[in-house]
Amino acid sequence: MSVPNHFELLGRDGAARTGRLTTPHGVVRTPAFMPVGTAGAMKGLHWREVRDAGADIVLGNTYHLMLRPGAERIAALGGLQRFTTWNGPMLTDSGGFQVMSLAQLRKVSEKAVNFRSHIDGAAIELSPERAIEVQLLLGSDIAMQLDECVRLPAERADIERAMQLSLRWAERCKRAFEQAPDGHMLFGIVQGGDVPELRHASARGLVDLGFHGYAIGGLAVGEPQEVMLAMIEEAAPILPADRPRYLMGVGTPEDILEAVARGIDMFDCVMPTRNGRHGVAFTPFGPVNLRNARHADDPRPLDEDSDWPSTRNCSRAYLHHLVKSGETLGAMLLSEINIAYYQRLMRDMRGAIADGSFGTFRAQTRAGWAQGDI
Ligand SMILES: CC1(C)O[C@@H]2[C@@H](CO[C@@]3(CNc4nc5cc6c(=O)[nH]c(N)nc6cc5[nH]4)OC(C)(C)O[C@@H]23)O1
């Protein structure tokens, strides 16, 4: 039985694509950036700011939400959208990756990944079936398969073992997902580390199984950018051109621009909010660290041409003062400024691809970042 396709390709410019992904909670314009609301909240922002900044979809994490407040509790309260009041499309990661980066005493077997909660030490078993059950209880529009992501650098044998296990788990997730309500989607995740032939085998195995969309995982785990980009070039051409491609955990504005140029449609990363909390703003002329004393007397806004009020109105001197004083408002303003910058980058890329000017846009954007803050 063929897997329904909710993705519509609207335009291409070289390998770059723009499209629309229709979910039960609304349409996602691609290329899309998903702000990360790990435990059901966007750190430092109201949902209305996330929406006003232009985000169509946000990301939540199975690992965090199943531990607290619990998937069954969220289901009893009407599901993730109602519980959080976001009410738009949501994608949930499956938890395998977070277990590897957060949990204590974890053990991977054929059956599942077993670990102790980082919150209260409770013994937890996360199988492919339970990962799907949790995401169905949360009610996310797009669920991710359970997979095993190997940190790079790693031995080829370990990368291959984890890739093959992830393929077997993909099949179990697909079977468990047959219970999902119409319109909900399940994405497979390409693994294979930095080994081209393992990336090919993983992508082919997932395509043979058939998913609503395909993620490229196992990257943005500390490898050099050229390795990440090379692995995209190995995997993307094997994935169906008419289905969405999602690069997990990426990334900086430059990572995203270069990945879009290689055929990626969806992204998520904690950087806009994390860097915002640390006093760093993303701008058309590169990152600006507001902790730097050079801003103390600067009355200029970060970017007077921005359509985002805080970016256009708040002086650097004020932002510097808030950050140095440890005022919560500093983290809040820089988080919204960064989310707005990422969404403006996505919007501008969608427009450039649609009118065939992506190459020019890419060169001009890179030149702006290279110019640096003046
Ligand atoms: C870039 C930046 C700032 O993002 C931070 C920190 C360290 O990297 C990040 C982002 N990178 C990242 N790669 C991923 C790979 C997978 C994967 O293979 N499978 C599944 N199911 N989910 C994934 C989620 C991923 N997130 O991962 C954590 C550890 C969540 O913090 C993030 O550096």
The ligand as a MOL file (V3000), in Angstrom:
LIG
                    3D

  0  0  0     0  0            999 V3000
M  V30 BEGIN CTAB
M  V30 COUNTS 33 38 0 0 0
M  V30 BEGIN ATOM
M  V30 1 C 24.1320 22.4820 16.7580 0
M  V30 2 C 23.8810 22.6020 18.2580 0
M  V30 3 C 23.8640 24.0350 18.7880 0
M  V30 4 O 22.6380 22.0130 18.5660 0
M  V30 5 C 22.7840 21.4120 19.8070 0
M  V30 6 C 24.2610 21.0790 19.9790 0
M  V30 7 C 24.5860 19.6410 19.7600 0
M  V30 8 O 23.8190 19.1490 18.6650 0
M  V30 9 C 22.4080 19.1430 18.8520 0
M  V30 10 C 21.8060 19.3150 17.4610 0
M  V30 11 N 22.2430 18.2200 16.6030 0
M  V30 12 C 21.4500 17.1550 16.3670 0
M  V30 13 N 21.8310 16.1030 15.6150 0
M  V30 14 C 20.8210 15.2100 15.6600 0
M  V30 15 C 20.7190 13.9180 15.1340 0
M  V30 16 C 19.5580 13.1660 15.3900 0
M  V30 17 C 19.4200 11.8090 14.9270 0
M  V30 18 O 20.3100 11.2290 14.2660 0
M  V30 19 N 18.2870 11.1350 15.2540 0
M  V30 20 C 17.2860 11.7140 15.9700 0
M  V30 21 N 16.1740 10.9870 16.2440 0
M  V30 22 N 17.3580 12.9980 16.4040 0
M  V30 23 C 18.5050 13.7280 16.1470 0
M  V30 24 C 18.6090 15.0440 16.6610 0
M  V30 25 C 19.7780 15.7720 16.4320 0
M  V30 26 N 20.1940 17.0080 16.8600 0
M  V30 27 O 21.9190 17.9570 19.4560 0
M  V30 28 C 21.6430 18.2280 20.8300 0
M  V30 29 C 22.5680 17.3780 21.6570 0
M  V30 30 C 20.1630 18.0720 21.1030 0
M  V30 31 O 21.9380 19.5950 21.0480 0
M  V30 32 C 21.9200 20.1900 19.8020 0
M  V30 33 O 24.9070 21.8520 18.9650 0
M  V30 END ATOM
M  V30 BEGIN BOND
M  V30 1 1 1 2
M  V30 2 1 2 3
M  V30 3 1 2 4
M  V30 4 1 2 33
M  V30 5 1 4 5
M  V30 6 1 5 6
M  V30 7 1 5 32
M  V30 8 1 6 7
M  V30 9 1 6 33
M  V30 10 1 7 8
M  V30 11 1 8 9
M  V30 12 1 9 10
M  V30 13 1 9 27
M  V30 14 1 9 32
M  V30 15 1 10 11
M  V30 16 1 11 12
M  V30 17 2 12 13
M  V30 18 1 12 26
M  V30 19 1 13 14
M  V30 20 1 14 15
M  V30 21 2 14 25
M  V30 22 2 15 16
M  V30 23 1 16 17
M  V30 24 1 16 23
M  V30 25 2 17 18
M  V30 26 1 17 19
M  V30 27 1 19 20
M  V30 28 1 20 21
M  V30 29 2 20 22
M  V30 30 1 22 23
M  V30 31 2 23 24
M  V30 32 1 24 25
M  V30 33 1 25 26
M  V30 34 1 27 28
M  V30 35 1 28 29
M  V30 36 1 28 30
M  V30 37 1 28 31
M  V30 38 1 31 32
M  V30 END BOND
M  V30 END CTAB
M  END
